[in-house]
């Protein structure tokens, strides 16, 4: 029994074109328990994904699709491709080719030096198994479509080849020697060949997810009650202790409790360098333990692990539909009926001009077999699957098609400073006191407030205090002032520690703040101030330095080369922000920002530079990330803020922002190319066939290769590399 609000993935077999996609979606939306707005069917991956409004037996879903003419199977959330294997029907292509070859050879008289004709009865005997045995699926799928007053590609092939086959029987029984058995047999053979090639190509579009799934080991060495046991990975539970030997994959997310080793996380982060891990360091399931025995306590297993979330994000992106695909689906839903009408008009037109039944039927057959709704249906999903798949292999996780669609249109990128463009590990460089207290006393007061905070400057204060063996004082009524600092009662007096904005709100003058600093704050990256009492009096300030990441300059340059404006938006003071912006040559600086003012500033930027991207840590910048058209969460690969942003960068490299925009642009270029050629192919091919300029076999070959060419063009994205 499937539960309410559960997301369900079904493998759907039997879809051949975009018309099938519409029919599967319609069948699922007709089920009361299914959230109609969440239904997404992907022709390239042959999957349907949707959410449930209420509990429902899985059999009811499968039965609904069976009635619509398709075979369905529920997929395991942890192994979403394990049962969705494309069947290998290459043997059908071989048998059909062997039976069709004798029918085609007499059409090549120059090869033998004279003309010869195969006996009509032999032609009939060779064409019949191709028509009714090897093409049985065409008739079955076509009948299922007709029963539901819809159409699909199989219907066009079935009608067209049946007409050529039937005409050949009529002519043979009437004593004619020029028959069309070879046309019907060769068309079927070419369609079978095209689908076999298409299936092979579509398998390559899912290789990114398959590679991620392969990272999950089948067994794990669990330590329970001092006994080491090799158990299936499914039996691993949170807080279990497990051992990983050199060369083995880490079974789940966890924390090292014994041992140290180098760990290869390249398949998760795209970073080729190994990382040294020690006791208390976090490790991610799927990474490879290279050279040491480590013991790990599991913190997240199964669907809650980082690897499972990555797979889920890639699947969501690959199954989502951008706006352009919804338009294509509307066109595809009426495509087959329109083609059938055009074929009937072709038949009637040639009869009207006196060409005779034979010529009229052959030209109508050409119209039916050259039309290819399959190419239209594959154009967008094939490109999206290839683009998001190759991006994931380099540590770029795109949440959905809308994020991909927005990313390629971005006109401005807004960066947070700390942890995004800088290392995010500031160190305390100096302490300046305003009264008679010592620097250590001031640091002790700051440490008392900051010790429980996770802000980078707070960690710098804590680290410096511990290094100097300074003990914290009891801090009561500790309160965080969003985007500004902290307040608490220490030894009976009110104390504040925070930024320039907080000090001004306490009534401290600019003159007092400026006089305290013997060295210009422009030489520092960040400043934190301390004040106490009622009314507040200035106690002193601390300055911090934070190194700029090696790739930040290159990241900004790449965006500027792409004609994208760069903006630095930070809660730091104007001098510190301007210093970083100057070093990186960023276009615009917005300093002294609070979380709320960041969101307002982003809205203002959107009015002038829509769409706008925001790059932050995914947590502290949540309001700004939510206000951006597309948001990027910087990550180290383990503490991933996957739900805070549209795009998650699995390693904290700002250059990946430009890489994401680049792959999104290339993906949409492929989508436009595919749709252009799919539409042009049909717009040119159908009239040529209707006016008698195309032989049915040539039309069939063109139709078979059109969908293959669309998928092959999309697969060129797999050659993409960041920065290339």
C-alpha positions, 0 to 999 in steps of 0.5 A: 500500500502506497501512502499519502504524500508519497512520491511514486516512480513507475517504469512504463514500457510501451511508450513510443512517441510524445502522444504516448506520454500524453496518454499515460499522463491522462491515465494517471491524472484520472486516478483520484488518489494521484495529485494531477499537478505532479504527474511527469512522464519522461519518454527518454527514461520511460518513467512516470513520477507523481505524488499521491493525495491519499493511500492507494494500492500499487496494483491500482496504478499499474492496472490503470496504465495497463488499461491504457495499453502500457506495462508498468512496474513500481520502482524501488526508491533506492534503486530507481533504475534497477527494474527499468532496463531497456529490453534488447530486441536486436534479434528482431532487427537481424531476422527482419533484415534477413527476410527483407534482403531478398525482397530488396535485392531485385531492386538493384539490377546494376549489381547483377547486370540484369533485371530479375523479379522474385516470384510473387508467392515467395515475396508474400511468404517473406513479407508475412512474418515481418508484417505480423510476427516481428511487427506484432507490437506495432499492431498491439500498440496501435489497437490500444490507441484506437480503442481509446480514440487517440493515436501514436507512432505505432498507429501510423506505421501499422496503417502505412505498412498494412496498406502497402502489404494489402495493396501488394496482395491485391496486385499479386492476385490480379496478376501484376508482377510489380509489388510493394512487399519490399516497401512494407517489410523494409519500413518495419525493419528500419523502424525496428532498427531505429528503435533498437539504436534509440534504446541504446542511446537512451541508456546512455542518457541514464548513465549518470544515475547508474554511475551514482547507484553503483557507488552504493556497496551491496554489503557492509561490515557492521560491528555489533557487540564486539562482533564483526559481521558482513551484512546486506547494506539494507540492514545497516541502521543509524548509529550502527558502527561499521568498518571500511578497509582500504579500497572499499566504498563507504557504506553510509554517511557517518563520522570516523570514530577510529583510524584515518585515511585518504578518501576519494569523493570524486564521484560525489563532488567532481573533485579529483583530489583525495581528502585526508580524513581523521577521527571526528571527520565526516565521511559520505556514503559512496566515497572510496577509502583509499589507504587506511582502516577506518571505523565509522558511526552511521549518521544517515542511511538509506534514503536519508543519505547524501548519495540518495538525495543526490540521486533523487535530485538528478532524477527530479531534474531529468523527469521535470518538464520545462515550459517549452516541453509542455508546448511540444506535448500539446502539439504532439497530442494532435500530431497523429490525428492530423497526419492521418487526415493528411494521408487521407487527403493525399489519397483522395487528391491523387485519386481526384487527379486520376493517378489511380489507386496504386499511386494514391495508396503508395503516396499516402503510405509515404505520408504515414511512415515519414511522420515522426512524433517520436523525435518531437517527444525525445527532443527535450527530455534527451537533452535535459537528461544528458545535460543534468547527468554530465553536470552531476558528474562534476558536482553540479546538482540541478534541482529541476528543469525550471532551475536549468531554464532560469540558469541559462537566462541569468543576467546577474550573479550575486555572491555572498562573501564569507565561505563563498568567495573567501575560504570562510575560515577567518582568523582574529588578527587584532583586538582594539580596546576603548577603555582601560581593559586589556585585549584578553578581557575584551576577547573573554567577553566576546568569547562568552557570547560567541562560544555557542554561535556557528558564525565564521567570525564567532568560530574565529573568536572561539579559536583565538580564546582557546588558543590563549587559554581564556575561559568564558564567563556565564552569559544569560538571556543570550539573544541573536539579532538577525544579521547584526550580532548577539546580545546577553547579560554577562556579570550583571551588565548588558553586552552586545557583539556585532557589526557596524549596523548593530553599533549604530542602532545602539546610538554609538556615533560614527566618530567614536567608531572611527577613532577606535581604529588606529589602522584603517578597516580597509586593511581588514576583511571584517570587524566585530564591535563590542558595547555594554551598558545602558546607555551603550558605551563602546568597549572595543573591536576585533579585526579578522582576515579571511583568505580569498579562494584561489578560484574566485578571481577566475569565477568572476572573470568567467561570468564577465566574459559571458556578459553577466554582471557580478555583485558582492552582497555581504553583511560586512562593512563597506571597507571590507567588502570593497577590498574583496570586490577590488581584488576580484574586480567585481562590478557592484558592491552591496555592504552592511546588509542584513538577511532581510535587506539582502532579499529587498536588494535582490528584488531591486536587482531583478527589476533591472537585470532579470533573471538574477542568481544568488550564490550563498551557503543555503542557510544564512542567506535563505531569504536572499536565496528565496528571492532570487530567480535561481539560487546556488548553495555552496557545499563541501559535499557532506553538509549539503543545503539541498532544500535551500537552493535550486542548484547545489554545488557539491564542492565549494568552488565559485567557478562552478557557478559559471560552469552551471550557466554554461552547461544550462546554455549548452543544454538549451541550445541542444533542445532548440536544435533538436526541436528545430530539426524535428519540426523541420523534418516533419514540415518538409517531409510530410509535404514531399511525401504527399506530393509523391517525391518520396519512396515509402522505403526512403520515408521509413528510413528517414523516420527511423533515423530522425529520433536516433539523430535527436538522441545522438545530438543530445548525447554530445553534451556528455563531452562537456567539461567545466571551464572548457 
